[in-house]
Amino acid sequence: MPMNGVETAKSRLTIGIALCVILIIAYSFLSLPGSFDSYYVRFRPSPKSLIFIRYLFSLGIRAALFISGIGILFRKDIFRKIAIFVGLFTIATIYWKHPVEVYRKILWWQIRQGVLSVEAIPRIDMLAWFCAVTSYLVDIIVSLCLVYYLTRPKVRKLFD
């Protein structure tokens, strides 16, 4: 709480911090993996125990992001650092996060369900790569923006 009616830089909620927190929280919810059953179907034939560990890890990352978003609102530097780490980790493990084979399976499922026409079969590999690259770009751009913003000297000062 500001003393004598004077706001300090640390107590003030900036538009940048508010947008950053909204982005972090929205991103953490939008990238939740869903039920384990659907997650398992996407990542099999890997062993079920390995898929379960991956699923729990994915949930953990989303929880860390959500909690970091709240912590950033309160200007806690540890949460800023956790968000930066998650952003860099996401970039470093992007192929592991979005394997092309998962998109190929989803596209085959959509053809079997009648969502996609059977005419898409000859282009299924290209479509799977397009979906994967689009996911890569979205995650990389969001992560880079997050890391860039949270490491700017002006923003870092808000957490000192």
HUCORGI-V10446 format. One record per helix or strand. SS is the DSSP state (H for helix, E for strand). FROM is the first residue (numbers start at 1). LEN is the number of residues. If there is no record, write none. Layout:
SS/FROM/LEN
SS/FROM/LEN
//
This chain:
H/3/3
H/15/16
H/36/8
H/48/26
H/77/16
H/94/4
H/100/14
H/118/34
H/153/6
//
